[in-house]
Amino acid sequence: MPARLKDLENLVSRSLKVSLDEFVQLTEHVINLQHSESGRIGNLKVTGRMVEVPSEGEAIIIGDLHGDLKSLTQILKMSNFLSTAQVGEQSLLIFLGDYGDRGLYSSEVYYIVLKLKESFPEKVVLMRGNHEGPDDLLASPHDLPMHLNNRFGEKWSIAYLKLKEFFNYLHNAVLVSDRCVMLHGGVPSQAKSLDDLAYAHLKHPREGHLEEILWSDPEEGIEGTYPSPRGAGRLFGEDVTTSFVKMLNVNVVIRGHEPCDVGFKINHSGRVLTLFSRKNDPYFNSYGAFLKFDLASQVKDVFQLQRFVRRL
């Protein structure tokens, strides 16, 4: 058996056996790592909660997981991330958020994601999803406490409070110059500058940027924004996307947040790519998907990226 595949199997096996104390210590360590990321993550520039990535090397981008341990394991196998990371190749693993809730293995998925960050701090970027939002924007029902209780028993709240602290250090956005911007949910329709992305968490709830970043969805056939049926965020039209990418001098928005039957979907004339990386119930999508591509490649629209989408 190849050594790296064995490493992955060991990681998954450990996630199923980890004690509460070890889980909390790991989370605390990653919080300290995240706290130290003010300014730089290796050769990546960090401004506030925005990560600027140079257009070089390989990126592996993972959408919503929602406690789907099987899909996460399959993605790590298919992407070969552990092998490339351990031999020092330029490979960046970017999570778009929504690690837990809805899935029975939420605790195990969090453990693996945290362990990946601990093991490869300069090669793993963790973004914030609406299921890691602040208390006034947290998804409902919020079933992570139930999963932690099932996993760790009566002291589950210790892990929960530590994870909530961890949520506050997750990134709002990732920007690849001249190519793409990555968000969990949607375009902040009133954003006027990069600072509105980078410091959205500091302006919440005074301004709606963070709410839209975590909760909004693209919609066809509308102009501007409309109230979202989700009860938070907005539906935004192609004109909003066009203005946003022009402001950032990029061509494409890569996001998660929405279940897609085939694992991904394209909106707004190829300006928006949605990735959803878990599959089956409770979303009942036929496939999950992730993206693996060379950041040096020109990205004029999503149609150029589509061939790099890998389906599970």
N, C-alpha and C positions, 0 to 999 in steps of 0.2 A: 504494500500500500504506500503511495507517495507520502512523504513526511508531512507536507502541508495539508493534505486531506486529513491525515491523522490528527494534526493540530486542530482542524475544524471540528472533527468528531469529539475530541477531548473538550473543546470549548462548549459545544452543545451539551455534552454529558455533564459538565460542571454546572451549567445553567440550571439543570434539573435537580441538582443536589446542594446548591449553595445555601449556606446558613444565613440567618438574618444578620448576624454580626458582620459577616464577610460582605454581604450585599450593601449594608450601610457604609462600611469602610471604603468599599470601592466607589460608591456614589460620592462620598466626601472627597476622595482623592480626585475624582474627575471634576468636581466643583472647583477645587483648587486649581486644576489645570485650566478650566474655563476662565476662572478669574484672572489667571496670569496671561490670558490671550489678548489683553488690551494692548494694541499696537502691532503685534506680530503673531503669526502661527508659522513658525519656520520661515519660508520665503513668501508667505502670504501676508498681505497688509490687512490689518483690522482697524476699522474706524467705528467706535461705538459697538453696535451689534451687526455690522456689515463686514463681510469678508471679501476682499478683492483678490482674485485669482489670476495669475499670469496665463496667457494663452499658449501654454506649453504643457506637455505631459498628457497623461490619460486621466479621464474623470469617469467615475462610476456613480451614477445618481439613482438613489432609491427613494421611491414614494412611500405612501402610507403603508404601515405594516400591521398596526392594530392587533398586536399579540399573535401574529401568525409565524410561529417558530419554523414551520416547514418551509414557507416561502423565503424567509430570511436565510435559512441554511442553503436552500437551492441557489439563491442569488450569490452567496459567497462562494459556492462551488463553481457556478457558471462564470463568474467574473474573475476568478483566480486571484482575488485581492490579497489573500494571505501570502501567497507565493511572491507576488511582485513587491509587496510592502517589505517583506523580510529580506529580500536581496537588494533593497535600496533603490528600486526603479521608481520613476516619477509616476506615481499612481495616487489619485486623490479619491477618497470615498466620501460622498456627500449625501447625507440623509435630509429629506425635505420635511421631516416631522411626523407626528402621529405614530409613535412607537407602540403605545399601549391603548387600553380601552377596547371593548368589543370582542377581544380574542382571549381564549382561555390561557394562553401562554404569555400574557403581558409581562409578568415578572421576569420570565426567561429571556424575552426579547430585550427588555431593558438591560438585563445583566450582560448579554452579548454585546449590545451597542456600547455600553459603558466600558466593557473590557477591551473592545476594539480601540476606543479612544485612549484608554490608559496605555495600551500596547504600542499604538502608533499615533501619538498626539499631534504630530505635524502632518499626518496623512488622512485624518478623519475630521470632517466638519459636521457639526450637529446643529440643525436648524429647529426652530420652534414651530409646532403645529397648533391648531386650535384645541387639541386635546392636551396641550401643555401650556395653555393660556393662563393669564392672570385670573383670579377668582371671579371677577365680574364678567369674564368672557369664556369661562370654561364650558366645554360641551356637556350637554345633558341628554340622556343619563350619563353620568360619570361613574363608570363601573370599575375603575382601577382599584379603589379601596376594597371591593369585593375580591378581586383577583389576588391582591396582596394578603388579604385575610386568609383566603384559601391556601396560599403558599406558605405564609409565615405564622399563622395562628394569631393568638390574642395580642401579640405585640406588633402586629402589622403596621400600626400607625407610626411607629418609629421610621420604618422604611418610607412610608407615604410622605411624611413631613420632610424627609431628606430629599426625596424626588421632587417635591414642590420647590424646594430651594434650588435644586438643579435646573428646573424649568426656567428660572429667572436668568440663567447664564447662557441659554441657547440663543443662537443667532437669528436675526430677522431676515437677512438676505445674503445672497452670494452673487457677486458681480464678476463676470469674465469680460474684460475690456474688449470692445468692438464686436462682441459675440452674443452674450446672453446674460439675463438676470434670472436668479432662482428665488422663488418665494414659496411659502406653503400654500396660501390660498389665492390671493388676487392682487391686482394693481391698486395701490392707494391713490384714489382718483384725484385727490387734492394736493398730492405731493408736488413740490416745486424744485426740489434739489436732492442730492444724495443724502444730505443730513436727515431728510424726512424718513428715509429708510433706516439709516444708521442709528438714529436716536428716537425711533417711534415708541420704544418702550418707556422712554423718559417723558414723552408727551402724552402718554395715555393716563387717564381718559379725556384729557383736555382737548386733544385732537383725535380724529378717527383713523389715523394711518395704521396703527397696529391692528385695530379691529378688521380693517379691509385686508391687510396683509395675511391675517390668519383665517379669515372667514369668507372672503368674496369669491365669486365665480364668474367666468366669462359667459356671455349670452349672445346669441346671434340675432340679428334683426332689430337691435335697439341702438339708440344713441344715448350717450351719457350713462347714468346709473339709475337703477330702480331698487326699491326695497327687496331684500332677499327673503325667500320663503323659509330660510334657515332661522330667521329671527335675529341674525347678526350679520354684519357685512353687507355688501351690495352686489347686485348683478351689474356687470359693466360691459359696455358695448365696444365694438372694434375701434371706434374713434378714441376711446379712453386708452386702449392698449397702444394705438399708434402714437399718441402724444407722449405716453410714458416711455416707450422704447426710444423715441427720438430724443427726449430729455437726457436719457442715460447713454445715448450713442451706442445702442445695441440693437439687435434685430429680433430677438426671440425671448419670450418669457417661458421658463420651465417651472411647473408647479405640480402640486399633488392635490389632496383635498377631496377630489370627486371620484367616486367609483366609476370604472369604465369596464364594460363587458369584456373587451379584448385587451385590457390592461393599460391602454393609453387612448388619447383622443386629441384631435387637432381642431383649434378654433381660430377665428379672426384672420382668415386668409393666410394661414401658416405662420402666424405670429405667436401663438400660444400652444404649448405642448403640455398635456396633463399626463402624469404618470401615477398609476395606482398599483402598488407592489404586492399587496396581499390578494388572496382569491378565496372563492367559496363563501359560505355563510359567515356573517349575517348579510353580506352584500351580494352574494350569489353571482358574482362575475365569473366568467369562464376562464379568464387568464389574469395573471399578475404580470407586471412588466417593470423593467428598469432600463436605464440608458447607459451605454458604455461607448465613449468616443474620445478621439484625440482632440484636445483643446486647441491645437495649432491649426486644425481644419477650419476653413471659412464656413461660417454659418449665416447664410443670408435669409433662411426661413426654416421652418420645422420640416418641410419636405426633404431638405438636405440631411436632416438628422434622423428621419424615420427609419432609414436602413440600419441605424445603430441601436434601435430599440430591441431589446431581447425580451421575449415572452416566456413565461413559466408554464 
